[in-house]
Amino acid sequence: MMKIAAVGSDAFILGFRLAGVNNVFPAGYDNIELTIRNAMSGEKFGILIVHEEEVKHVSEAMKELMLRSIKPVIIKIGGEEEELRNKVKAAIGVDLYASG
């Protein structure tokens, strides 16, 4: 079974806790990069979910590392609905928002 973890503000990770994700790492703008780095190198997670707002505060080198990461796969969520729609479509190849 693939392990999933979430990194972000307390409000962001609360939803994942309620959904049954036990591996959550609270972080703010001041420690988001270190927290993501620790989550990537510590336990072996298959998917690491991070909040898009916090990712805006990491260095360009860290953004590149996250983009190239294969294990774990880094998924940024948050932002505009249209952006989320495009991410889901790119990830699974199907537009789940399409009507009809």
N, C-alpha and C positions, 0 to 999 in steps of 0.2 A: 504494500500500500504506500502511495506517495504521500510524504509529509508536506503539509502546507503551513506557512507561517505568515503573519501580517506584522508590518511595522508602520507606526504612525502615532498620531496624537491619541490621547485616551478616548476621545469621542469616536475617532476612526476605528480603533481596534475593538471597541465595545461591540459593534455589530458582528464582528468575526467571532468574538467570544460567545455571543448569543447563538451564533450559527454552529457552534461546536468546534471552532478552531482553538486548540489549546495552546498553540505556540504563537504567542503574541509578544511584541516588543514595543513598549511605549517609548516614544521619542518626540522631542520638540525640535525646533529649528537649530538649536545650539548643539544638539548631539545626534542629529539624524544620520550624518555620514558615518560616524563611528558605529552607531547601532546597526545600520545596514551592513557595514563591513563585517561586524561580528556575527550577524545572522547568516551571512554568506559563507563564512569560513568555519563556523562552529558546527552545529549539528548538520546533518545532511538532509536539507529540505529539497523537495522537487520543485516547489513553487514558493516564491516569496512575493507577497503582495505589499505594495507600498502606496502611500497616498501621494497623489500628484503634487499637491501643494507643498509637502515637505521636500519632495525631490527637487523643487525649484531652488532649494538652499544648499545643494551639494555641489562640489567642484565639478568642473568639466571632465577631469580625469575619472572621477567616480561615476559620472553619467555614462562615460564610454565603457567602463568596467561593467556596469549594470546592463548596458545594451548588448555586450558581447557574452554575457554570462549564459551558459547552457545549463549548468546545474548549480544553483537553482535557476529556473527561469524567473526573471523579474517581471512582474506585471504591475504597471502603474495604473491606478484607477482614480477616478474623480474627474472633475472638469465638466465640460459641456456634454450634453446628451448626444449630440451629433458625433462628437469625438469618441465617446464610448461605443456608439453604434458602429463606427468604422473599425474600432479595435476588435470588437466581437466578430465582425464580418471577416477581418483579416485573420483572426486566430482560428476560426472554425470553418471559414469558407462559405458561410450561409448568412444571409441578412435576416436575423430573427425579428427585426422590426418591420419587415415588409408586410403590407396588408394584402390579403387575398391570396 
